[in-house]
Amino acid sequence: MPGARCVSSEPPTLSLRRPGFPSLMLTGFGTADLASRDYEATLRNHFPDDWPRFDLVLLGLGGDGHTASLFPGSSASREKTRWVIAARAPADPPAGLTLTLPALNRAAAVYFLVAGPNKADALDHVLAGSADSNLYPAAGVRLENGTVIWWVDREARFGNDSWSVD
């Protein structure tokens, strides 16, 4: 779980779950910060080293350049010591958790799945290799010793011009 939203266990919020998809409910912690600390403690019990080493992390890319729940301009993309932190999304519900860039960057492999023409600009910036990870948090995913694979559809690669490319 690179990023997750904190939702209430009350019935109206439960309707946010999509049929056929597993749902992680982060309830009973009081705050996203408490939930992030609990999740980090769980990970630390599983990974004995200073940082986790995930075999595979699946990520997406938002049209604004975000990944996991690391959003542009957020202090979350500058976190250096924690594995998991509370994050705020520019969507409802805003409270959530995210793995930090240092935790993500120790993975053995990261696969990005990117689809849709609204991702083309962010994808261009991130793949250029010089994007500021504060503006395009996905640009901060630079594995220390691993492989990043990008699965990109035609629309995400070429934007609205993709219909004329062949």
C-alpha positions in Angstrom: 0.0 0.0 0.0 2.0 3.0 -1.2 -0.8 5.4 -0.4 -4.2 5.0 1.2 -7.1 7.3 2.4 -8.4 7.3 5.9 -12.2 6.9 5.8 -14.9 6.6 8.4 -16.4 3.2 9.2 -19.9 4.8 9.0 -22.2 3.4 6.3 -22.1 6.5 3.9 -18.3 6.3 3.6 -18.4 2.6 3.0 -20.1 3.3 -0.3 -16.8 4.7 -1.5 -15.6 1.1 -1.9 -15.7 -0.2 -5.5 -17.3 -3.6 -6.0 -14.7 -6.3 -6.9 -11.8 -4.3 -5.3 -10.3 -5.0 -1.9 -10.6 -2.2 0.5 -8.2 -1.2 3.2 -10.2 0.6 5.9 -8.1 2.8 8.2 -10.4 3.3 11.1 -10.1 3.3 14.9 -6.9 5.3 15.0 -8.3 8.8 15.7 -6.0 10.5 13.3 -4.1 9.8 10.1 -0.8 10.5 12.0 -1.6 7.7 14.5 -2.5 5.4 11.7 0.7 6.1 9.9 2.8 5.4 13.0 0.9 2.1 13.5 1.5 1.1 9.9 5.2 2.1 10.1 5.5 0.0 13.3 4.0 -3.0 11.5 6.4 -2.6 8.6 9.4 -2.2 11.0 8.4 -5.5 12.7 8.5 -7.2 9.2 11.6 -5.6 7.9 14.6 -5.8 10.3 16.8 -3.3 8.5 17.0 0.5 8.7 14.7 0.8 5.7 12.1 -1.6 4.1 13.1 -3.5 1.0 9.9 -4.2 -1.0 10.2 -6.8 -3.8 7.7 -4.8 -5.9 5.8 -1.6 -5.5 3.0 -0.7 -8.0 2.5 3.0 -8.5 0.4 5.3 -10.6 1.0 8.8 -11.9 -1.4 11.6 -11.4 -1.9 14.3 -13.9 -0.3 16.7 -11.4 2.8 14.5 -11.1 1.8 12.9 -7.8 2.4 9.2 -6.9 1.3 7.2 -3.9 -0.2 10.0 -1.7 2.8 12.3 -2.4 1.3 15.5 -3.8 3.0 18.5 -5.4 4.1 21.1 -2.8 3.4 18.8 0.1 6.0 18.4 2.8 5.5 14.6 2.5 7.8 14.5 -0.6 10.6 16.0 1.6 10.3 13.6 4.5 13.7 11.9 5.1 13.4 9.7 8.2 10.0 8.2 8.4 8.8 5.2 6.3 5.1 6.1 6.5 3.5 9.5 7.1 0.1 11.1 7.2 -0.7 12.9 4.0 -3.4 15.3 2.7 -4.9 14.8 -0.7 -6.6 17.5 -2.7 -9.7 15.3 -2.9 -12.3 13.9 -0.6 -11.5 12.3 1.9 -8.3 14.4 2.2 -6.6 12.5 5.1 -4.5 9.5 4.2 -1.2 7.7 4.6 1.7 7.3 2.2 5.0 5.6 2.0 7.8 8.2 1.8 10.3 8.5 -1.0 13.2 7.0 1.0 11.0 4.0 1.7 9.9 3.7 -1.9 13.4 4.2 -3.2 14.7 1.1 -1.5 12.4 -1.2 -3.4 13.8 -3.9 -5.7 11.3 -2.9 -8.4 8.8 -0.2 -9.0 6.2 -0.5 -11.8 4.4 2.7 -12.8 1.1 2.3 -14.6 0.1 5.5 -16.5 -3.0 5.9 -18.6 -4.9 8.8 -20.1 -4.0 12.0 -22.0 -4.2 14.1 -18.8 -0.9 12.4 -17.7 1.2 13.4 -20.7 2.6 16.6 -19.4 3.5 15.2 -16.0 5.0 12.1 -17.6 7.2 14.2 -19.9 8.5 16.1 -16.9 9.1 13.0 -14.7 10.9 11.1 -17.5 13.1 14.0 -18.4 15.0 13.2 -15.3 15.5 16.8 -14.1 12.0 17.5 -12.7 11.8 18.9 -9.2 10.3 16.2 -6.9 8.5 18.9 -4.9 6.6 19.9 -8.1 6.4 16.3 -9.5 6.7 13.9 -6.6 6.9 10.9 -9.0 10.3 12.3 -10.1 11.6 11.5 -6.7 11.2 7.8 -7.2 14.8 6.9 -8.0 15.7 3.5 -6.8 19.0 3.0 -5.0 19.5 -0.5 -6.3 16.5 -1.6 -8.3 14.5 -1.3 -11.5 11.8 1.1 -12.5 9.4 -0.1 -15.2 6.9 2.3 -16.9 3.8 0.9 -18.4 2.4 3.8 -20.4 -0.6 3.9 -22.8 -0.5 5.8 -26.0 -2.6 8.6 -24.7 -0.4 9.2 -21.7 2.7 9.3 -23.9 1.4 11.6 -26.6 -1.6 13.3 -25.0 -4.4 14.3 -27.3 -2.1 14.0 -30.3 -2.1 10.2 -29.8 -5.0 9.7 -32.1 -3.0 10.9 -35.1 0.2 8.9 -34.2 0.9 5.7 -36.1 
